[in-house]
Amino acid sequence: MSMKQQRKKRAIVIVLDSVGIGEQPDAAEFGDEGSHTLGNIRKVRGKLDLPNLTALGLAAIENSRLDTLGLVPKGAYGRCAELTKAKDTTCGHWEMAGLPLKQAFKTYPHGFPKELIAEFEAKIGRGTLGNEVASGTEIIQRLGDEHVKTGKPIVYTSADSVFQIAAHEHVIPLHEQYHINEIAREMLNDDNYLIGRVIARPFEGESGAYKRTENRRDYAVEPFSDTILDGLEKHGLTVVGVGKIEDIFCHRGVTIVDHTKNNHTGIESTINFLELDTGSFVFTNLVDFDMLYGHRNDVEGYATALETFDAALPRILDAMCEDDILMITADHGCDPTTPSTDHSREYIPLVVAGKHVKPNVNLGTRKTFADIGATVFDYLTGEQWNVGTSFLKEIYKD
């Protein structure tokens, strides 16, 4: 890390979206026995070159299935279990930010109720196609031609609590697509449906070669209670959201936003905020692992994306200031080696780095993702959050 002028404390959390590190004990309840996103990628590919993450402690995490390379970790490391009975983005991030849910969002393994679809069609003035559980990349190839011909958006879901709407950008302009999604979001706030996210899935291209664009937008239900983002805001601290963070938290508690659309721009934006000493809390989601590779069962693409992030990690560390603490984690799994294209119920990795972080501290298995948020809140405010256990005293050297 470069020598910089000492400043106020800052915490950085980078979420490697879907980079799970092994099935949780209840994985069978979700149909995810045998899932291990990191370990299975390494097994199928034969190697996974992550020297910088390994140096910080990633491979030292229990059951990582990665080679430690004989290195003594420079950072703290562990894994976190999800308390919420879920495996989706919204629940994962909310719990990480100190808001686990007693009841997970509803899923629709047989498609959405006919009356819901009928009401939705009436409100948007268009019929719809699909209404089924499907892979997003597969369904646009199968129904794309009919969509282009009729102008009817494609509605589908997955094993997660999502209402996804796919439409060609030349058939339904983006501004209208987003409006349609906003209508769906308003409808689905009803307790009878309680769907975690509505997702706009724009695509382009021609018959047989349709391709999703980067103009995705997520419309999450508003958090039911305060998260640490709200708590930090009440303390007058600036929260920076990079990637889809603002969408996941329904724009609550996020002061500065850079809605990056891929890993590269997310990494560069994070580095830029760090170099400019911006914010007290920088919260970044890197979406490509999940969106481009996990859901498409693309093992090689996933592995390459991990190695690309690892190669960028020294730049992130170098951009950090004296009193910065960095946490690298995930929000759920999405094992690309299994037949399923859905998220997987896994532990998430936790690697912590910074000049004031003790080396080679094993944080073990944390009972909840909320320990991450509790530690961030403890570090920045000196107060304890009402959910989760701060591990600040275990990792911090004065």
N, C-alpha and C positions, 0 to 999 in steps of 0.2 A: 504494500500500500504506500502511496506517496505521502510525504509529510505535508500536512495541511494545518492551518490555524485551528486550534481547538474551538469548538462551538457548542451550542446547545445539543442536548441528546436527540438522537434520531433513530428510529427503527425502520427497517426495510423488510418486508415479507414478499418473497417471490414465489408464486404458486405455479409449479410445473403441472399444468392442468392434466390430470388423469395418471400421473406417474406413481402408481401404487407400489407397495413393497411387500405384498403377500396377503393372502386371504385372512380375514378376521374369523374368529371362532364360529360366528353365525353365518358364514358365507353360504352354506348349503341352503339356508332359508331364502337366499336370493338367486339360487342356481349358479353360484360362482365358485364351487369347490375346485381347487387346483389353480385358481387364478393367482398370478404373481407377475405383474406387469414388467418390472425390472428384471427379475430372475429368469422369466420365460423368454424375454427378448434375448438375453445373453445366451441362454441355452440353445435356442433355435438358430441364432445368428452365429454362434461359436465364439464371439467376443463382443465386448462393449468397452470402448476405450474412453474412460472417464477419469483421467489422472487428477484433475483439479478438485472434482467433487470427492474423489477417493482421499485426497490429501486432507480434506476438511473432516472426513469421517463417514461418508455415505456407506462405504463397504463394511464399516465396523458395526453398522446397525444390525440388531438381531435378525437372523434369517434373511439377510440381504441377498445372498447367493451371488455376491460379487467378490472379486479378488481384492484383498486389502493391499496388495503389492508390497507387503511388509512395512507399510508406512504407519507411523504413530500419528493419529489424527491431530491436526492443528486446531480443530474446533470442537464443539460439543455436538452430540448426535443422539438420536433415538427414533422412536416411531410413535405414532398416535393412533388410537382407536376412535372410531366414530360412535358417539353416544346416541345420536339420532338414528332411528331405524330406516336408513336411506342410503343411497349411493349416488346422489345427484349433485350438480354444481351448486345450486342454491343452498341446500342443506349443509353441504361441506363448507362453503365460505361463511355462512351465517354462524355455524358452530365454531369455526376458527375465530370468528370475531366476537365470541362470547354469547351466542344465542343458539344453543341446541334446542331442537323441537321435541316436545313430548309425543306428538303425533306427526308422522311424516306426511308429505303431500300425497294426494291420491294418484294412482296410476290406472291406465285403461288398456289392459292387455287384449281386449276384444274390440277396440275402437271406442269412439265417444258415443254417448246416447244420441239416438235419432232426433229427439226433441231439441237437444243442444245444437246439433248441426243445422236443423231447420231454422232455428232462431238466428244462428250466425249468418246463414245464407240470406235471410230476410233483411238483416241489418246491413249487410255489405252490398246487397243488390246483385249478387252473383250466386250461381250454383257452385258446388265444390266437387272435387274428385278425391278418391282414396278413402279416407277415414279408416285407417288400419294401422297396425304396428308394422313398421318398415324401416329399412336402411334408407337414409336420405339420398345417398348417391344412386341407389338402385331404383328408387321409386320415380325419380325424375327421368330416368331412361325409359322406364316402363310406361309412365303416364304423361311424359313430356309432350309428345305429339298431340294427344287429345287436349291437353291444357292449351297449347298454342292455337289449336283449331277453335276451341270453345271459349277461351278466356277464363275458364274456371280454375281457381287456385287449388293446389294439391294440399290436402290436410292429412297429417299423419302423426303418429306418436311413437314411443319406444318403451322400453322397460322402465324408463324414468318418467317423472311427472312433467311432461312437456306437451304442448299443443303447438305443433310445427306447421308453418304455412310456406310452401314453396311456390314460386312464380317466376316466370321468365321476365327479365327486366325490360324487354322490348314488347311484351304483351301487357304487363301491368307495371307502369312506371314505379320507381322506388318510392316516391312520396306517397303514392296510393297504397303500395304494399305495406308501408309502415303504418298508414292510417288503418288499414284492415287489421293489422296486428294489435293496434291500440284498442280497436273495438272488441277483439277477442279477449284482450287482457281485462277490460272492464267487465265483460260478461263472466269471466272465469274467477273473479274475486269472490263470487258467490260461494258460501260455505258448502253448498250442495256439490260443487265441483272441485274447488280448492286445488287448482293446478299450479305448480311451482313457477313454471316459466312458459311464456308464449315466445316462440322464436321465429323471426322472419328469416327465410332461407332463399334469397334471390339466386337465380341461376341464369346462364346465358348459353349460347351455342345453337347448334342445329341438330336435327333428328339423328339419333345414334351417337351423338357426341356432346350432350348437354353437360355443363360443368358449373358447379356452384361458385359464386363470386365471393369476394371478401366483404360484401355489404350486409352481412348478417347483422341482426340486431336482436338483443334479448330483452324481454319485458317481464321482469320478475314481480311477484307479489311483494307488497311493501312489508318490511320486517314487522313482526307482531309486537316487538318490544325493542328497547334500545340495544344497540351493539356497541362495541368499543369505539366505533367510528362516531356515533352520537356522543359518547362520553368524552372523547378527545375534543370534539367540536365545542362541547360545553366548557371545556378547560381553555378554550381559545387557541387550540393547536390546529395546525394546518394538515389536512389529510390529502394526499395525492393519490388519485386512482389511475392506474395505467391498464389499458385493455378494457375488458368488459366489467370491471369492478363497479363502475357507476350503475350499470344495468342491474347487476346482481343485488345491489342494495337499494334499488329504486331511487337512486340519486341522493339518498339520505346520508349525511355525515361526510360527504366527499367534497372538499373545497376546490381542488384543482383537478381537472380531468384531461387526460390524453387518451382518446378512444382508439388506440392502435388496433390493427386488425390481424396481425400475425406476430410470430416470435421475433423476427428480425427487428421490426419497428418497436416492439415492446421492450426488447433489450436495449436498443439505442435510446429510447425515451427514458428508461430507468437510469441509464448512465448519465444522460443529460441532466436529469433532475438532481442526481447525486453531485455532479460536478458543480452545479449552480447553487448547491446547499439549500435546495428547495424543500420545504415541508418538514414536519416533525415525524410523520408516518407516511412512507411510500409503500403502497399496496399494489402489486403488479400481478396480473394473470397472463400467462403465456399459453395461448389457446391451441397452437398447432398440434401439440402432442395428441390431444383429444380429437379435435375437429378433423384434422387431415389424416392422421395415422391410426389412432386407436379405433375409431368407429369404422375405419375402412380395412381393418386387419392388415395394415401395411407395416410389417415388422422392420423391414429395411429402412423405410422412411422414418419410423419412430426412432430407431437406433441412431440414424444420422442426425436427427433433430436433437437428441440427447447429447451427442458428441459435439454438435455445433454450440449448444448452450455451454457445455463444459469448456470449450475453447474460448468462449467470451467471458467466463467467470473471472479470470485475472483482471480484465478491464473493469468489471464491476467492483471488485475488491479494491483496485487502485483508485477508483473514483470516490471511495468512502472516506469520510472524515474521521477524526480522532475518536469521537464519541458515538459513532454509528454502530449499530448491531444489525447484522443481516441474518434472516432466517429463510432457508430454502425448503419448500415443502410441496404438498399437493392437496387436492380436494376430494379425491376418490381414485379408483383404479379404472383402467380400460385396457385390459390385456389383449393385445392384437394377435396373440397366438391361439386363442380359443375360438370355437365356432361362432360364439356370440359376437355381435358388433356393438353390444351395449356396455355401459359402465359395469365395473366389478366392485364387489364389496371387499375392500382391502384396507389394511393399515396404510397410513401415509408416512413418508420419510420426513425426518426433521434434522436439518443440519444448521448449526449456528456458528457465525464467524464475526470477528471484529477485534480490534486491538485490546479491548477490555474483556474478551471472552477467554476463559481458561481453556487450555488445550486438553484434549483427550478426556472429556467429561462424558460419561455414558448416562444419558437421561432415561434409559430404559424404555419401557412401554407406557406411554401416558394414557390415562383413562378416557380422555376426551380431547378433541381438536381444540377445545376452548382454552387449554393450557397455553396455546400460542398467543391468543388474544390477551389472556390474563397477564402474560409476561410482558407483552408490548405495553399494556396499560400501566403495569407496575413500573416499568422502566421510565416511561415518559411522564407519569404523574406522581409516582411514589405512593399510589393508592392501590387497593386490591379490587379487582372486578368481582362481581357477585357470582360468577360461574367460572369454574376452572381453577387450576392451581398454578401460580406463577413459579417458574423454575429459575428466576433471576438470581437468587442467592447461590444456586448450584453452579451457575456458569460465570458469574461476574467477578472479575478481580479488580479491586479498588486501585 
